[in-house]
Amino acid sequence: MKLIQKILFFFELRSFGVCSWWAKKLGIESSKVRLGFIYTSFVTLGSPLVLYIAMAWILEHKHYFKFQKKRRNSIWEL
């Protein structure tokens, strides 16, 4: 039983937060997003796992993808 707990703890620490990020963006519970990934993985024979890994990589390196927003001039500053 201790081995299973160690494995679960390892994966919980290493989780990338993709489902929680999507849940926050969509305004729903993260468990529903996780279930959606699981169900679509079974239906499509695992192809969402590739998508999940890509999203995890992007979230891990999002500081490279952030673009600076240009400050818009107001009508009074023209």
MODELLER restraints for C-alpha pairs under 7 A, 6 or more apart:
rsr = mdl.restraints
at = mdl.atoms
rsr.add(forms.Gaussian(group=physical.xy_distance, feature=features.Distance(at['CA:16:A'], at['CA:56:A']), mean=5.63, stdev=0.5))
rsr.add(forms.Gaussian(group=physical.xy_distance, feature=features.Distance(at['CA:18:A'], at['CA:55:A']), mean=6.66, stdev=0.5))
rsr.add(forms.Gaussian(group=physical.xy_distance, feature=features.Distance(at['CA:18:A'], at['CA:56:A']), mean=5.86, stdev=0.5))
rsr.add(forms.Gaussian(group=physical.xy_distance, feature=features.Distance(at['CA:19:A'], at['CA:30:A']), mean=5.77, stdev=0.5))
rsr.add(forms.Gaussian(group=physical.xy_distance, feature=features.Distance(at['CA:19:A'], at['CA:33:A']), mean=5.76, stdev=0.5))
rsr.add(forms.Gaussian(group=physical.xy_distance, feature=features.Distance(at['CA:19:A'], at['CA:34:A']), mean=5.96, stdev=0.5))
rsr.add(forms.Gaussian(group=physical.xy_distance, feature=features.Distance(at['CA:20:A'], at['CA:30:A']), mean=5.05, stdev=0.5))
rsr.add(forms.Gaussian(group=physical.xy_distance, feature=features.Distance(at['CA:23:A'], at['CA:29:A']), mean=5.68, stdev=0.5))
rsr.add(forms.Gaussian(group=physical.xy_distance, feature=features.Distance(at['CA:23:A'], at['CA:30:A']), mean=4.93, stdev=0.5))
rsr.add(forms.Gaussian(group=physical.xy_distance, feature=features.Distance(at['CA:23:A'], at['CA:33:A']), mean=6.36, stdev=0.5))
rsr.add(forms.Gaussian(group=physical.xy_distance, feature=features.Distance(at['CA:37:A'], at['CA:48:A']), mean=6.70, stdev=0.5))
rsr.add(forms.Gaussian(group=physical.xy_distance, feature=features.Distance(at['CA:40:A'], at['CA:48:A']), mean=6.76, stdev=0.5))
rsr.add(forms.Gaussian(group=physical.xy_distance, feature=features.Distance(at['CA:41:A'], at['CA:47:A']), mean=6.23, stdev=0.5))
rsr.add(forms.Gaussian(group=physical.xy_distance, feature=features.Distance(at['CA:41:A'], at['CA:48:A']), mean=5.56, stdev=0.5))
rsr.add(forms.Gaussian(group=physical.xy_distance, feature=features.Distance(at['CA:41:A'], at['CA:49:A']), mean=6.81, stdev=0.5))
